[in-house]
């Protein structure tokens, strides 16, 4: 009886081994075209996970950081969180008849977004994304993400996630990397979808954050979002956020714009193994083509120069990605 | 040959199982006296980890938060980080001859600490703990902790950690809890010793934090600590810090003072399983006895009332802890 159990155990072990071997033999990055970037990524992972390699990195130091807008999902023609804020204005308008004549709300209601300044957006954000509990905010964001659609692709925003980046995240996790989002976008907004869509847990989501106020409602404590900045997690705020939340430097970092420059520099300064990558949007047919001239996701010439000088990998969406969106596989 | 390998595997499996069974049979909290608190803690862990229990909690929701000063280590007669700051003033004094007459430094140098106000300490903190890189700060703290001694116990401060709390942390980790420090003390100060002393990784250390400035030194980026608050992680700042760093409510929380009240309320409001505990310093012989009247680690009468009303467990150091410090075992 006992001996039989052992045989079952042994069979199980073989099965496990065979599954693993066949798994490892599979391409971990099927949506990436063969080429130097894919090769570099796989070589890096192989080396830092190989105990016999001089490039070996212990699992606790395998920190991977990913920017969100433009790196993980579409950021054109406007950041998704901005569109959410604009839609909130329309939704809240019936309770605010004064907005018909009050700027910037009047322009938003007239769908005349072109003249909105940074200050206008700040006002819109304060009005639409503060003064409620963190939980209520996340519910609103989740409800909106379930129905709102991007006009060009006619897809939900969470369907506009780049499949090659999801594969890169999974590949790193399978190799015992801790995967973080490090975004200039709002932490609570990203937390409303990233655990489900990216499999990144709440505590690994670093983003722009505002303070909360501890209050009671029906004797239960709640945190109310208030318009006072904790951290702006963009540009030099990215290393600052990484230090605050993680306390150590990444060994691999993915970005796509000038906002990620300091995160990549920070990664490269870790004194050990590192790989820095930038997604370049050069595929107008399948997604968008933009760079130095774009206000959203600026990829300046000086960033390109720094990338070339410092050996940062520039991912061409056009050439390096076989598939961009998972819905392409459904034949849409 | 292959069959032999299988037998080896099987033998290994049995060994593993036997070791585990014998391990589980051991007391996970040997420094705790038998009694209702120890029983409650073990019962809680048994229930939330038992898949067949209606109290089962999935591992990703097993969040445990621990206050630091007075909960993990001695906080009397003054918080350790304060003593570090005062010692820094003495160390820096030769470069600041003007301090001989300038307050609050003159008082510090005369070891006349009794009149130092909150504002004085703020000035001392800004002078001694900002204007340097995060790495340099941590090195200074580590060097100091290696040599500085508590005058009463004549031990290094990291030797004044409560053994029963280390056991509680280990016990929770062994049961797949994620253990966090949530402290009103400085995040960088705690990060300088907690990974080694508590086995809590850097990213699980939540504390009071100040901003950093991204600059370059010899072409390498560095973060310089600047006197601008990110978050004050005390009182209502604790739920705020927990939300910012973890994004979900704890299921078990340990504190020892009025500064932990909101963290315990926040834990209790999680809508599921929860256990809230407060260390009460009532052992003048082995440690200290203090409570409502103490400026450091105030345990007010209203906190005691809230604890009794809401079923928070009050740990008596005198009665619930068999051993307080690990050096007691060495016969010191």
Interface residues (C-beta under 8 A of the other chain):
Chain A: X6 X9 X10 X13 X14 X60 X134 X178 X187 X191 X201 X202 X203 X205 X209 X211 X212 X213 X214 X220 X221 X223 X230 X231 X236 X239 X240 X243 X244 X245 X246 X247 X248 X262 X265 X266 X269
Chain B: X6 X9 X10 X13 X60 X134 X178 X187 X191 X201 X202 X203 X205 X209 X211 X212 X213 X214 X220 X221 X223 X230 X231 X236 X239 X240 X243 X244 X245 X246 X247 X248 X262 X265 X266 X269
